[in-house]
Amino acid sequence: WCEDTKELYMGTGSSVVKPFTGETINTNTVYNLLARSMSLQGNGYIGIPLNETLNFYIQWGSVSGFGMGTSADIYFPKVFPNTCVAVAVSASYYQGAGNKGSTAQVYRVATNRFHITSRFEQGAAGLDWIALGW
């Protein structure tokens, strides 16, 4: 914020830019600064800048056809540059479930993937996941 001219500037790491010009917002500049890296697909991610070189990533996706005891490696849409700190998974039955419970075990979390094993009592499920890291 420039006090004497009452204008807002944003640093890009190598220069400063004026994201607002009059009543018009330079949306490309703002989006590029706020999300230097993103893919808004069904299996996607967004990278939120923490500093000039480090992004905090939120990644998400889904897989289908997980039956009782099914195991698989699920690959992230983007490799975390440093670490994946959390993975959360939810399951919803779509066939043959009855009133049985559904759980899934996540393990072997790495920067490029995680491993999951279904612990469904019966039926098959689709799995949705979200992962956090930097």
C-alpha positions in Angstrom: 0.0 0.0 0.0 1.5 3.3 -1.0 0.3 5.9 1.6 1.0 9.1 -0.4 -0.8 8.0 -3.6 -3.3 5.6 -2.0 -2.5 2.8 -4.5 -2.1 -0.9 -4.0 0.8 -2.8 -5.4 1.7 -6.5 -5.3 5.2 -8.0 -5.4 5.8 -10.7 -8.0 9.2 -11.8 -6.7 11.1 -9.8 -9.4 9.0 -6.6 -9.6 5.9 -4.9 -8.4 2.6 -4.7 -10.3 -0.5 -2.7 -9.9 -3.4 -5.3 -9.7 -6.1 -2.6 -9.9 -6.2 0.1 -12.5 -9.1 2.5 -11.8 -12.2 0.4 -11.5 -10.7 -2.5 -13.5 -9.0 -5.5 -11.8 -6.1 -7.1 -13.6 -7.4 -10.6 -12.8 -4.7 -12.5 -14.6 -2.1 -10.8 -12.3 -4.1 -11.5 -9.2 -4.8 -15.1 -10.1 -1.2 -15.7 -11.0 0.0 -14.3 -7.7 -2.6 -16.1 -5.6 -2.4 -19.4 -7.4 0.8 -19.9 -9.3 0.0 -23.5 -10.0 -3.4 -25.1 -10.5 -5.5 -27.6 -12.3 -9.2 -27.5 -11.6 -10.0 -30.9 -13.0 -11.9 -33.8 -11.3 -8.4 -34.9 -10.0 -6.8 -31.6 -9.5 -4.8 -29.3 -7.3 -4.1 -25.7 -6.4 -0.8 -24.2 -5.2 -1.1 -21.3 -2.8 2.1 -19.2 -2.5 3.7 -19.1 1.0 6.8 -17.2 -0.1 8.7 -16.7 -3.4 9.7 -20.4 -3.7 7.2 -22.4 -1.6 3.6 -23.3 -2.4 1.0 -24.9 -0.1 -0.8 -27.5 -2.2 -4.4 -28.8 -1.9 -5.0 -31.8 -4.1 -8.1 -33.8 -4.6 -9.5 -36.7 -6.6 -11.7 -39.7 -6.8 -11.5 -43.4 -7.9 -14.3 -45.9 -8.4 -14.8 -49.6 -8.2 -13.2 -50.3 -4.8 -14.6 -53.7 -3.5 -13.9 -55.6 -0.4 -10.1 -55.8 0.2 -9.2 -53.9 -2.9 -5.7 -52.1 -2.7 -4.1 -49.6 -5.0 -1.6 -46.8 -5.3 -3.4 -43.5 -5.9 -1.1 -41.0 -7.7 -1.4 -37.3 -7.0 -2.1 -35.1 -10.0 1.0 -33.1 -9.0 4.0 -34.3 -7.1 4.4 -32.5 -3.8 7.8 -30.7 -4.0 8.6 -31.4 -0.3 6.1 -33.5 1.6 2.5 -34.6 1.8 1.3 -34.0 5.4 -2.3 -35.3 5.3 -4.6 -37.4 3.2 -8.3 -37.8 4.0 -10.6 -40.3 2.2 -14.4 -40.7 2.2 -16.2 -43.7 0.7 -19.8 -43.9 -0.6 -21.4 -47.2 -1.6 -22.9 -47.5 -5.0 -23.7 -51.2 -5.3 -24.5 -54.2 -3.1 -23.9 -52.3 0.1 -26.9 -53.2 2.2 -26.5 -51.7 5.7 -22.8 -52.6 6.0 -20.1 -50.2 7.1 -17.4 -48.8 5.0 -13.9 -47.8 5.8 -10.6 -47.4 3.9 -7.1 -47.6 5.2 -4.5 -45.1 3.9 -0.8 -45.8 4.3 2.6 -45.4 2.5 2.0 -41.7 1.9 4.7 -40.2 -0.3 5.2 -37.0 -2.3 3.8 -38.6 -5.5 1.1 -41.1 -4.2 -0.6 -42.9 -1.3 -1.7 -46.4 -0.9 -5.2 -47.3 0.0 -6.9 -50.6 1.0 -10.7 -50.9 1.3 -12.1 -52.4 4.5 -15.7 -52.7 3.2 -17.9 -55.5 4.6 -19.6 -55.9 1.2 -20.3 -54.2 -2.0 -18.2 -51.7 -3.9 -17.5 -48.0 -3.4 -16.2 -44.9 -5.0 -13.6 -43.1 -3.0 -13.0 -39.3 -2.8 -9.8 -38.0 -1.4 -8.1 -34.8 -0.5 -4.4 -34.2 0.3 -2.4 -31.3 1.8 1.3 -30.6 1.6 4.1 -28.3 0.3 
